[in-house]
């Protein structure tokens, strides 16, 4: 991570996740590595993506899990304890179609009121791509395998399973858009 914000983000994520949730920390590092692969595609926004990538799951940290909905808990932590930039906080709050899961949890109104969806769809898609092509252990994977892994881990009829089923078309479309943009880059 080369940008100042990304270096700060990495230290915050490591502090919150490395000891308490080492596997989640491995995933976050893998998502950040994926973000680095998109740096040329995103140009000036690469630092913001790298920061959101490493922090996207910080709300899972036990001391931060107030609602049990990690995008909301993580965004509140970044806003309230770190006065993080609004674009970063909104990306973390809304990563990987979190509004759909928030709806399943009865928290959509809270999430939308505090952290409106991020407007730059290029960055939204990029963060979805990074998260949904990285295993829980931080390795690269296909989006299809990642969706299957999430469904198997939580159960098809669980709250997360229902969310993944609803969000899958949007997730697949976002990943496809990023893959197309990567393929169109000059080599």
N, C-alpha and C positions, 0 to 999 in steps of 0.2 A: 504494500500500500504506500503510494508515494505522496498523496496529498495530505495536507495538515489535518483536514477534517477526518479523513479516513484513518489516519494514525490515531487520532483521539478516539474515534469510534471503536477501533480495534482494542484499545486499552480498556475502554468502558465495558465492551462485550466480554473480554477476557476476565476482567474483575468479577463480573456477575455470573459467568457461566462455567469457567474452567474448572473450578473445584466442585461446585454444587451439581452441575449437569455436564460432565465431560463429553458425553456423546452429542449433546446439543451444541456444545462448543466446537466439536469437530465438524458438525454440519454447517455451522455459521462460518467457519473458516473456509470450508469448501465452496459455499455460496459466494464468499468474497473472492475466492480464486476464479470462479466463473465470471464474476463482475470484471475482474482484471482483463479477461479475454475480450470484453466488449469495449475496452477503453478507447480504441481507435474509432469505433463506430459512434461512440457517444461524445467524444471530444471534451468540451468544457464541463459536461455533466458527469464525467467518469468518476470524479471524487465523490459526488453526491451518491451515485449508484453504489460505489464501493462501501461507503459509510452505511447506507441503508442495508446493504447485503450482510454485512457483519453484525448489524444490530437488529435485524428483522425479528429474531426470536428471543431477544433479551427479556421480554415479558414473561417467559417461562421460568426465570430465576425465582426460586422459592420466596425470597423476601419481597419480590415485586408482584407476585400473583394475587392481587386483591380481588379481582373479579373472576379469575380463572380463564379469562379470554386474553391470550398473550398479545395480540396486536394492540388492544386497548391498554392493557397494563404496561406494556413496553413504551408506548407513545406517551402515556401520562408520566412515566418515570423520566423519559428524556426531556419532556417539557418542564416538569416540576422540579426535578433535581439537577438538571444540567442546562436548562434554558437553551436547549438545542434549537437550531434553525427550523423554522416552520416547514419548509419543504422536506427536510429529513424526517421530522416527526410525522408528517402526513403520509409519507411513503411507508414508514414502519407501520403506522396505524392501519393502512389500507392494503398491505401487501397480499398478493395472491388471492385477490377477490374476497378479502376479509368481510366486506359488507354482507355477503351471502351467509357466512358463518355467524356473523353478529345477529342476523335475522333469526337464524335457528336458535340462538341463545337468548333472544328477546332483548338484545343490546344494540340493535341497528340505530335506533334514535339517538342513543348516547354517542355511538361512534360517529355518526354523521354530524351531530351538533358540535362535538368537540374537535373533530378532525375530518373536515370535508374531503371527499376523494381528491386525489392529486390529479391535476389537469394535464400534465405532460404524459400522453399515452405511450410515448416512446420509452420513457423511464419506467412507467408502470409495467409495460410488457417486458422490459429488460429485467426487472426484479422478479417477475413471475418466472421468466426463463431461468434465471440463476437459481432460484429456490426449487423449482420443479424439475430441474435436471441434475439435482445433487442428492445423493443418498443421505440417510441419517448419519452415516459415518464419514461424510464429506467427500465421497467419490462421485465422479460423473456417472450419469445414467440417462436413459431415455425418459421422456415425459410419460410415456405409457407405462413403463416399469415403475416409475415413481408414484403415479396415481394408484396403481395396483398395490404397491407396498403400503401406502397410506391406508387404503381400504382394508387390507388384510390386518394391519397393525391395530386399527381402531374398531374394525367390524363394520360390515356394510350397513347395518341398521342402527349404528351409533349416530350421535349427533354429528361427529366429524365425517362419518361415512355418508350421511345424507348430504352434508355440505359438499363433499368431494364429488358426489354424483351430480349435484346441481351445477357446480362450478367447472366441471370437466370440459364442457364445450368452450368456455371462455379461456380456460387454461391452455387447452390445445391450440386455440386460435392465437393466443399471445405468443406461445412458444414458436408456432409456425411463422408468425410475422418476424420475430427476431432471427430465426434461422434463414428466412428469405433475405433479410437485410445483410446478414453475415455472408451469404452466398453471393450477393451482388457486389460486395466490396472488391476493389481491385487487389490482385494478389501480388 
